[in-house]
Amino acid sequence: MLAAERRKIILEKVHEEKKVIVSELSKEFDVSEETIRRDLDKMAEEGHIIKSYGGAVINEKGSIDLPFNVRWKANPGGKQKIAEIINTVIEDGDHIFLDASTTAVFIAKSIKQKSHLTVITNSIENLLEMGDTSDWKIISTGGSLHPGSMSLLGKRASDCIEQYNADKVFLSCKAIDIAKGVMESNEETGCIKQSMIESAAKVYLAVDSTKFDKVSFSTICSFKKIDVVITDKKPDSRWLKMFAEQEVTCLYPEEEENE
């Protein structure tokens, strides 16, 4: 196994289990502990992990975009619940923005029965997912490819977005905090989402419960810019109070309301 492939698997493991142990990885991959330590050194340099005694833990505040395949495996059940709610608020004929989040791919999968949608996206995965929708108009933003996130970024992407006036934008983020607002892991990704927010009549933030009360590197916007938050679990009273004060509608699965 190549070192890059081994590090990719280790990264998936650390994000699933929140920590890894050198001795356990050494046995799993049948390599020396020194080899594993070099892998962890490389991953720490890239900002994905924080080394600890005998292993490493996830770097929750990392400013590096995780590979798409790693993000895809994070809380898929929650993302599916969010997508099912969003399916109820998208109408036939809507013009929408979809960002390059993994949540957006769940959304794209869930709305296939809609008719005559126009979708503008900077996501390669979204473009592939929606390729069989014969009566939709699919618009790619263009821009510079970021291979890890499978997204198109940069000025060309932003300029394209700003040419359109969409009915709705559905975007996700890295973290949300009551005081700091909506955040992303890097400025380039954040700038694309800011352009989508400014170019849409209504802004939907699709954010699963694992991202509440977290902080990330770059602020996208305050909650004053958000019309609707869609999440997979009922937020606690602090969040519901803030949403009410900011006049943000919060949608979550019906079964959460009854608990």
TIFIPA-618171 format. One record per residue: residue in one letter; x negated, y negated, z of N, C-alpha, C, O in turn. Coordinates in steps of 0.05 Angstrom, whole numbers, padded with zeros to 5 digits, always signed. Each point is the difference from the previous one (the first is absolute). Layout:
aXYZXYZXYZXYZ ...
END
This chain:
m-00017+00024+00000+00017-00024+00000-00017-00025+00000-00020-00002+00015 l+00027-00017-00032-00015-00025-00001+00005-00017+00025+00021+00003+00013 a-00041-00019-00006+00003-00016+00025+00024-00019-00002+00014-00003+00020 a-00010-00009-00043+00023-00018-00003+00026+00014+00004+00018-00011+00013 e-00015+00035-00023+00024+00016+00004+00004+00007+00030+00022-00001+00010 r-00044+00008+00003+00001+00007+00028+00009-00024+00017+00016+00002+00018 r-00027-00026-00025+00007-00024+00015+00029-00007-00004+00014-00010+00018 k-00004+00015-00042+00029-00005-00006+00018+00017+00017+00020-00010+00011 i-00028+00035-00007+00016+00018+00017-00002-00008+00029+00020+00001+00015 i-00044-00009-00007-00004-00010+00028+00017-00024+00005+00012-00003+00021 l-00011-00015-00041+00016-00025+00003+00030+00007+00004+00014-00012+00016 e-00004+00031-00032+00028+00009+00003+00004+00011+00028+00021-00006+00012 k-00039+00022-00003+00002+00012+00027+00000-00021+00022+00017+00002+00019 v-00034-00021-00021-00002-00020+00022+00025-00017+00001+00008-00010+00021 h+00005+00006-00045+00025-00016+00000+00024+00016+00009+00019-00011+00010 e-00021+00037-00013+00022+00017+00010-00003+00005+00030+00020+00000+00014 e-00044+00005-00005-00005+00008+00028-00011-00022+00017-00003+00003+00025 k-00004-00026-00037-00010-00024+00014-00029+00003+00010-00012-00020+00008 k+00001+00044-00008-00028+00004+00007-00010+00026-00012+00015+00017-00008 v-00042-00015+00007-00013+00024-00010-00024+00006+00018-00011-00018+00012 i+00004+00044-00010-00023+00008+00016-00021+00012-00018+00005+00016-00017 v-00030-00025+00021-00022+00008-00018-00003+00031+00000-00002+00011-00022 s+00002+00001+00045-00005+00029+00001+00022+00016-00015-00005+00020-00013 e+00030-00030+00015+00022+00013-00013-00002-00003-00030+00006+00018-00016 l-00013-00042+00007-00003-00005-00029-00023+00016-00012+00002+00010-00022 s-00023-00007+00038-00023+00016-00009+00008+00029-00006-00008+00011-00020 k+00024+00000+00038+00009+00028-00005+00020+00001-00023-00001+00019-00016 e+00019-00038+00015+00021+00000-00021-00013-00001-00028+00009+00014-00019 f-00029-00031+00015-00012-00003-00026-00026+00016-00004-00012+00000-00021 d+00005+00015+00042-00024+00017-00002-00025-00016-00008-00015+00008-00017 v+00011-00031+00030-00024-00016-00003-00011-00007+00027+00013+00004+00020 s-00037-00015-00019-00012-00007+00025+00014-00024+00013+00013-00016-00013 e-00016+00014+00039+00011-00023+00014-00013-00026-00009+00013-00021-00001 e-00038+00022-00006-00014-00023-00011+00013-00010-00026+00002-00024-00004 t+00006+00043-00013+00014-00008-00024+00026-00014+00006+00006-00020-00013 i+00009+00030+00032+00025-00012+00007-00005-00028+00012+00015-00019-00006 r-00036+00016+00022-00006-00026+00011-00006-00020-00022+00007-00024+00002 r-00021+00032-00023-00006-00018-00022+00026-00008-00014+00003-00022-00009 d+00016+00042+00006+00026-00007-00012+00014-00021+00017+00011-00019-00011 l-00012+00023+00037+00014-00019+00018-00013-00027-00001+00013-00021+00002 d-00040+00020-00004-00015-00025-00002+00010-00015-00025+00005-00024+00001 k-00002+00038-00023+00009-00012-00025+00028-00011+00003+00006-00022-00010 m+00012+00037+00022+00027-00008+00003+00003-00023+00020+00017-00018-00004 a-00034+00017+00024-00001-00023+00018-00009-00025-00014+00011-00022+00005 e-00031+00024-00022-00010-00023-00015+00022-00011-00018+00002-00024-00004 e+00015+00041-00007+00022-00008-00017+00024-00011+00015+00019-00011-00012 g-00020+00013+00039+00021-00011+00016+00024+00017+00006+00020-00009+00011 h-00022+00035-00019+00023+00018+00004+00002+00011+00028+00022+00005+00010 i-00045-00001+00004-00001+00013+00026-00018-00016+00019-00015-00017-00008 i+00018+00024+00034-00019-00009+00020-00012+00024+00013+00013+00018+00011 k-00040-00016-00012-00013+00023+00011+00002+00000+00030-00001-00021+00013 s+00005+00045-00002+00001+00003+00029-00018+00024+00008-00011+00014-00018 y+00008-00010+00043-00017+00022+00009+00010+00027-00010+00022+00008+00007 g-00037+00005-00023+00007+00026-00011+00019+00000-00023+00009+00022-00008 g-00001-00045-00002+00019-00001-00022+00006-00028-00009-00017-00018-00001 a+00043+00013-00005+00008-00026-00010+00030-00003+00004+00015+00020+00002 v-00006-00045-00001+00029-00006+00002+00007-00018-00023-00017-00014-00012 i+00043+00013+00006+00010-00018-00022-00005-00029+00007+00002-00008+00023 n-00009-00008-00043-00003-00028+00003+00026-00014-00008+00005-00005-00023 e+00012+00000+00043+00027-00011-00005-00001-00028-00012+00019-00009-00014 k-00041-00005+00018-00003-00028-00010-00017-00002-00025-00008-00022-00007 g+00003+00044-00006-00016+00000-00023+00011-00018-00022+00024-00001-00004 s-00042-00014-00010+00009-00018-00021-00003+00013-00028+00004-00013-00020 i-00010+00039+00020-00004+00015-00025+00026+00015-00007+00011+00013+00017 d-00002-00016-00042+00023+00015-00008-00006+00030+00000-00020+00009-00011 l+00038+00007+00023-00004+00029+00000+00007+00011-00027+00016-00012-00015 p-00028+00034+00007+00007+00013-00025+00030+00007+00000+00012+00005+00021 f-00001-00006-00045+00029+00004-00003+00009+00026+00012+00021+00002+00013 n-00037+00020-00018+00009+00026+00010+00000+00002+00030+00015+00016+00011 v-00031-00033+00003+00001+00000+00029+00024-00016+00009+00014+00010+00019 r-00008-00032-00031+00023-00016+00008+00026+00014-00006+00019-00002+00015 w-00019+00018-00036+00024+00015-00008+00009+00019+00022+00024+00005+00004 k-00043+00006+00011+00006+00021+00020+00008-00013+00027+00007+00015+00018 a-00009-00041-00016+00007-00013+00026+00030-00004+00002+00011-00016-00015 n+00002+00029+00034+00028-00002+00006+00018+00002-00025+00016-00018-00004 p-00018+00039-00011+00017+00003-00024+00030+00001+00006+00016-00010-00015 g-00010+00022+00038+00028+00001+00008+00012-00027+00005+00023-00006-00008 g-00038-00012+00021+00009-00027+00004+00003-00015-00026+00020-00015-00003 k-00039+00018-00015+00002-00014-00026+00024+00010-00016+00013-00016-00014 q-00007+00041+00016+00024+00011-00014+00025-00013+00011+00018-00006-00016 k-00016+00004+00042+00024-00013+00012+00003-00029-00009+00022-00009-00006 i-00045-00005+00004+00001-00028-00009+00009-00001-00029+00017-00016-00007 a-00027+00034-00010+00007+00001-00028+00030+00005-00003+00013-00011-00018 e-00002+00028+00034+00029+00007-00002+00017-00025+00007+00021-00004-00012 i-00030-00012+00031+00015-00024+00007-00002-00020-00023+00020-00013-00008 i-00044+00010-00004-00004-00019-00022+00017+00008-00024+00009-00017-00015 n-00005+00043+00011+00017+00009-00022+00028-00012+00002+00013-00003-00021 t-00004-00004+00045+00027-00011+00004+00001-00030-00006+00022-00011-00003 v-00045-00002+00002+00000-00029-00004-00009-00009-00028+00002-00023-00007 i-00011+00042-00008-00007-00005-00028+00024+00005-00018+00013+00021+00003 e-00006-00040-00020+00023+00003-00017-00008+00003-00029-00021-00009-00008 d+00038+00022-00007-00005+00003-00029-00004-00027-00012+00014-00019+00005 g-00035+00017-00022-00006-00025-00013-00018-00019+00015-00007-00022-00010 d-00001+00029+00034-00018-00017+00016-00027-00003-00014-00010+00017-00014 h-00002-00040+00019-00028-00006-00007-00016+00000+00026+00005-00016+00017 i-00024+00035-00015-00013+00003+00026-00030+00002-00003-00011+00008-00021 f-00003-00017+00042-00029+00005+00003-00003+00024+00018+00014+00003+00020 l-00033+00015-00027-00009+00021+00018-00030-00003+00004-00015-00001-00020 d+00005+00001+00044-00028-00003+00005-00015+00027-00004+00012+00019-00009 a-00037-00019+00016-00016+00024-00004-00003+00017+00025-00020+00015+00003 s+00039-00016+00015-00001+00016+00024+00010+00028-00006+00013+00005-00020 t-00020+00014+00038+00011+00027-00003+00030+00000+00005+00014+00016-00012 t-00005-00034+00029+00029-00002+00005+00015-00007-00026+00021+00011-00005 a-00033-00027-00011+00012-00008-00026+00004+00024-00018+00019+00001-00015 v-00037+00018+00016+00003+00024-00016+00023+00017+00009+00015+00011-00016 f-00011-00009+00043+00024+00013+00010+00025-00014-00009+00020+00012-00007 i-00021-00039+00006+00023-00016-00010+00005+00007-00029+00023+00005-00008 a-00044-00005-00008+00003+00005-00029+00013+00028-00005+00017+00003-00017 k-00025+00016+00034+00012+00027-00003+00029+00000+00008+00016+00016-00012 s-00008-00032+00031+00027+00001+00011+00021-00015-00017+00024+00004+00004 i-00033-00021-00022+00019-00017-00015+00003+00008-00029+00010-00016-00016 k-00018+00040+00009+00000+00009-00028+00028+00000-00012+00002-00002-00025 q+00019+00004+00041+00027+00000-00011+00011-00027-00007+00021-00002-00012 k-00036-00019+00020+00009-00027-00007-00003-00006-00030-00016+00013-00014 s+00033-00031+00004+00000-00006-00028-00010-00028-00006+00004-00019+00015 h-00018+00016-00038-00008-00025-00011-00016-00018+00020+00004-00024+00001 l-00021+00036+00014-00018-00015+00018-00023-00012-00016-00009+00012-00020 t+00000-00035+00028-00026-00011-00009-00019+00000+00024+00006-00012+00021 v-00028+00026-00024-00019+00003+00023-00027-00011-00008-00012+00009-00020 i+00002-00028+00035-00027-00011-00004-00017+00011+00023+00007-00003+00023 t-00030+00015-00030-00016+00013+00021-00030-00002-00007-00007-00002-00023 n-00009+00002+00044-00030+00001-00004-00010+00027+00009-00024+00002+00006 s+00041+00018-00006-00008+00027+00010-00001+00020-00023+00019+00003-00015 i-00042+00009+00012-00003+00021-00020+00018+00024+00007+00012+00012-00018 e-00010-00005+00043+00017+00022+00009+00029-00005-00007+00014+00018-00008 n-00005-00043+00013+00028-00007-00007+00004+00003-00030+00021+00010-00008 l-00040-00019-00008+00003+00001-00029+00003+00029-00009+00017+00007-00017 l-00033+00011+00028+00002+00028-00006+00026+00012+00009+00013+00016-00014 e-00004-00023+00038+00024+00011+00011+00025-00009-00016+00018+00016-00003 m-00018-00040-00007+00024-00011-00014-00001+00005-00030+00017-00010-00015 g-00037+00024+00005-00004+00003-00029+00023+00015-00014+00002-00003-00024 d+00015+00018+00039+00021+00015-00013+00028-00014+00003+00020+00013-00005 t-00020-00038+00013+00025-00015+00003+00006-00014-00027-00010-00022-00004 s+00026+00034-00012+00003-00009-00028+00014-00027-00003-00006-00015-00019 d+00025+00008+00037+00014-00025-00003-00010-00023+00018+00013-00020+00003 w-00036+00025+00009-00013-00021+00017-00020-00016-00017-00011+00011-00019 k+00006-00036+00027-00022-00015-00012-00022-00001+00021+00004-00011+00022 i-00027+00023-00028-00022+00001+00019-00022-00018-00009-00010+00002-00022 i+00002-00021+00040-00021-00020-00007-00024+00004+00018+00003-00001+00025 s-00026+00005-00036-00025+00001+00015-00012-00027+00002+00000-00016-00020 t-00010+00009+00043-00012-00027+00003-00026-00003-00015-00008-00023-00006 g-00006+00045+00000-00028-00003-00009-00017-00008+00024+00009-00001+00022 g-00034-00004-00028-00019-00007+00021-00023+00020+00002-00002+00018-00017 s-00014-00021+00038-00023+00018+00004+00008+00024+00018+00012-00004+00021 l-00019+00027-00031+00007+00025+00015-00016+00003+00025-00025-00001-00001 h+00039+00006+00023-00013+00008+00025+00005+00029+00003+00022+00008+00008 p-00042+00009-00014+00004+00029-00001+00011+00013+00025+00017+00017-00001 g-00027-00026+00024+00008+00012+00025+00030-00002+00006+00013+00019+00008 s-00002-00043-00013+00028-00005+00005+00018+00004-00024+00024-00002+00002 m-00037+00008-00025+00015+00003-00025+00017-00025-00006+00023+00002-00009 s-00035-00025+00014+00015-00026-00004-00015-00018-00019-00025+00003-00004 l+00040-00021-00008-00012-00020-00018+00000-00027+00015+00021-00009+00010 l-00045-00003-00007-00004-00023+00016-00012-00023-00016-00007+00004-00023 g+00004-00027+00036-00014-00022-00012+00018-00021-00012+00024+00002+00001 k-00036-00023-00012+00014-00024-00010+00020+00008-00023+00022-00011-00001 r-00031+00028-00017+00017+00008-00022+00026+00013+00011+00022-00005-00011 a-00024+00021+00031+00024+00013+00012+00018-00021+00013+00024+00000-00004 s-00036-00019+00019+00015-00021+00013+00014-00018-00021+00023-00007+00003 d-00038+00000-00024+00012-00017-00021+00024+00013-00013+00020-00013-00006 c-00023+00039+00001+00023+00015-00012+00024-00001+00018+00022-00006-00009 i-00025+00011+00035+00022+00001+00019+00014-00027+00000+00025-00002+00001 e-00041-00020-00001+00012-00027+00003+00015-00009-00025+00013-00020+00000 q-00014+00036-00022+00015-00006-00024+00029+00008+00002+00017-00008-00015 y-00011+00026+00035+00027+00012+00002+00015-00011+00024-00012-00008+00020 n+00038+00010-00022+00018-00007+00023+00017+00024+00005+00020+00005-00013 a-00028+00011+00033+00014+00025+00006+00023-00005+00020-00001-00019+00016 d+00020+00037-00016+00022+00000+00020-00010+00007+00027+00007-00012+00020 k-00025+00033-00019-00008+00012+00025-00029+00009-00002-00009+00009-00021 v-00005-00011+00043-00027+00013+00002+00001+00019+00023+00010-00006+00022 f-00022+00030-00027-00003+00020+00021-00030+00005+00004-00013+00010-00018 l+00004-00018+00042-00029+00003+00005-00004+00011+00028+00017-00002+00018 s-00041+00014-00015-00008+00010+00026-00024-00015+00010-00008-00020-00013 c-00005+00029+00034-00023-00015+00010-00016+00019+00018+00008+00023+00005 k-00031-00033+00004-00017+00016+00018+00009-00001+00029-00002+00020+00015 a+00012-00044-00007+00007-00003+00028+00019-00024+00004+00001-00018-00017 i+00015+00019+00038+00017-00023+00007-00003-00005+00030-00002+00018+00016 d+00003-00044-00009-00003-00009+00028+00019-00023+00004+00002-00017-00018 i+00011+00016+00041+00020-00021+00004-00012-00028-00002+00012-00018-00012 a-00036+00014+00022-00013-00026-00001-00015-00005-00026+00001-00022-00011 k-00014+00042+00000-00017-00004-00024+00014+00005-00026-00010-00008-00021 g+00033+00021+00021+00016+00003-00024-00007+00026-00015-00006+00021+00011 v+00006-00023-00038-00004+00022-00018-00029+00000-00010-00009-00021-00010 m-00005+00044+00011-00028+00000-00006-00008+00023-00019+00013+00021-00001 e-00035-00026-00013-00012+00021-00018-00029+00004+00008-00012-00015+00016 s+00000+00036-00028-00028+00006+00007-00020-00017-00015-00023-00001+00008 n+00031-00012-00030-00019-00017-00015+00015-00022-00014+00024+00001-00005 e-00039-00022-00002+00012-00024-00011+00011+00004-00028+00021-00010-00007 e-00035+00026-00009+00009+00005-00028+00028+00012+00000+00017-00009-00015 t-00013+00030+00031+00026+00012+00001+00021-00019+00011+00022-00001-00010 g-00030-00014+00031+00018-00019+00011+00009-00022-00019+00023-00008+00000 c-00041-00001-00017+00007-00021-00020+00021+00010-00020+00017-00016-00007 i-00019+00041-00001+00020+00011-00019+00027+00000+00013+00020-00007-00012 k-00019+00015+00037+00026+00001+00014+00011-00028+00005+00024-00004+00000 q-00041-00015+00005+00009-00028+00003+00012-00010-00026+00021-00014+00001 s-00032+00021-00023+00011-00008-00026+00027+00013-00005+00018-00013-00010 m-00015+00038+00018+00026+00013-00003+00021-00013+00018+00023-00004-00008 i-00030-00003+00033+00018-00013+00018+00010-00026-00011+00024-00006+00001 e-00042-00010-00012+00007-00027-00011+00017+00002-00025+00014-00019-00007 s-00016+00042-00007+00014+00003-00026+00026+00016+00002+00011+00006-00021 a-00002+00000+00045+00024+00016+00003+00021-00016+00016-00006-00015+00018 a+00031+00019-00026+00022-00013+00014+00004+00011+00028+00008-00015+00019 k-00012+00041-00015+00004+00012+00026-00023+00019+00006-00008+00015-00017 v-00003-00016+00042-00024+00015+00007+00007+00021+00020+00010-00005+00022 y-00016+00030-00030+00004+00024+00017-00027+00011+00009-00017+00007-00017 l+00012-00006+00043-00024+00012+00010+00006+00028+00009+00015+00005+00019 a-00027+00015-00032+00003+00028+00006-00023+00009+00017-00022+00004-00011 v+00026+00000+00037-00023+00004+00018+00008+00022+00020+00019-00003+00015 d-00034+00025-00015+00007+00022+00018-00009-00007+00029-00016-00018+00004 s+00026+00033+00015-00003-00006+00028-00029+00001+00010-00007-00012+00020 t-00011+00026-00035-00028+00002+00009-00014-00027-00003-00022-00003+00011 k+00033-00016-00026-00014-00025-00006+00008-00023+00018-00011-00022-00002 f+00031+00027+00020+00009-00021+00018-00021-00004+00022-00013+00019+00009 d+00010-00044-00001-00019-00007+00022-00029+00007-00007-00015+00008+00018 k+00008-00010-00043-00027+00004-00010-00010-00026-00012+00016-00017-00008 v-00043+00014+00006-00012-00023-00012-00019+00009-00022-00015+00019+00004 s+00016-00033-00027-00019+00006-00021-00014-00026-00009+00005-00021+00012 f-00022+00023-00031-00020-00021-00006+00013-00026-00012-00007-00022+00009 s+00025+00025-00028+00009-00023-00015+00030-00004+00003+00015+00018-00005 t-00007-00042+00013+00029-00006+00003+00012-00006-00027-00010-00016-00016 i+00033+00029+00011+00015-00005-00025+00019-00023+00004+00000-00019-00016 c+00016+00021+00037+00021-00021+00005+00011+00003+00028-00005+00020+00013 s+00020-00040-00005+00016+00002+00025+00026+00013-00006+00007+00005-00024 f+00009+00001+00044+00026+00012-00004+00020-00019-00011+00022+00008-00007 k-00028-00034+00006+00018-00019-00012+00003+00005-00030+00019-00008-00012 k-00039+00022+00000+00001+00006-00029+00015+00026-00006+00005+00006-00023 i+00002+00009+00044+00012+00026-00003+00030-00002+00004+00009-00012+00020 d+00007+00024-00038+00029+00000+00003+00010+00025+00014+00018-00001+00017 v-00030+00024-00025+00009+00026+00011-00024+00017+00007-00018+00003-00016 v+00018+00009+00040-00020+00020+00007+00014+00027+00000+00021+00003+00012 i-00033+00016-00026+00011+00027-00001-00020+00019+00013-00023+00002-00009 t+00031+00013+00029-00019+00018+00014+00014+00026+00006+00024+00004-00004 d-00040+00015+00014+00009+00028+00004+00011+00005+00028+00012+00021+00005 k-00017-00039+00014+00009+00003+00027+00010-00026+00011-00009-00022-00008 k+00028+00023+00026+00011-00025+00012-00023-00014+00016-00010+00012+00018 p+00003-00037-00025-00020-00014+00015+00009-00005+00029+00024+00000+00006 d-00043-00006+00011+00007-00006+00028+00012-00028+00002+00001-00015-00019 s+00008+00009+00043+00015-00025+00004-00016-00025-00006+00012-00021-00008 r-00038+00021+00012-00017-00023-00006+00002-00007-00030+00003-00023-00008 w-00006+00044-00008+00001-00004-00029+00028-00008-00009+00003-00018-00017 l+00018+00031+00027+00027-00007-00008+00006-00029+00007+00014-00014-00015 k-00023+00005+00038+00004-00028+00008-00014-00019-00019+00011-00020-00008 m-00036+00026+00001-00015-00017-00019+00014+00000-00027+00002-00022-00012 f+00006+00045+00002+00014+00000-00026+00025-00017+00001+00005-00015-00019 a+00010+00017+00040+00024-00017+00003-00007-00030+00000+00014-00016-00013 e-00035+00009+00027-00008-00028+00002-00009-00010-00027+00004-00024-00007 q-00017+00041-00009-00011-00008-00026+00021+00005-00023-00006-00005-00023 e+00029+00014+00031+00022+00006-00019-00009+00021-00021+00006-00003-00024 v-00020+00023+00034-00009+00022-00017+00019+00024+00006+00003+00008+00023 t+00009+00002-00044+00016+00024+00003-00018+00025+00003-00020+00002-00014 c+00026+00015+00033-00016+00024+00004+00018+00025-00005+00020+00004+00012 l-00029+00012-00031+00015+00025-00008-00017+00024+00008-00024+00001-00003 y+00037+00019+00014-00013+00025+00008+00021+00022-00001+00024-00005-00002 p-00032+00031+00003+00019+00022-00003+00023-00001+00020-00004-00008+00023 e+00028+00015-00032+00024-00001+00017-00003+00017+00025+00010-00008+00021 e-00024+00031-00023-00002+00017+00023-00016-00014+00023+00004+00006+00023 e-00022-00025-00031-00015-00015+00020+00019-00019+00016-00005-00005+00023 e+00026-00005-00037+00018-00018+00014+00016+00015+00021+00008-00012+00020 n-00004+00037-00024+00017+00015+00018-00015+00013+00024+00012+00011+00018 e-00038-00014-00018-00016+00012+00021-00002-00019+00024-00012+00007+00020 
END
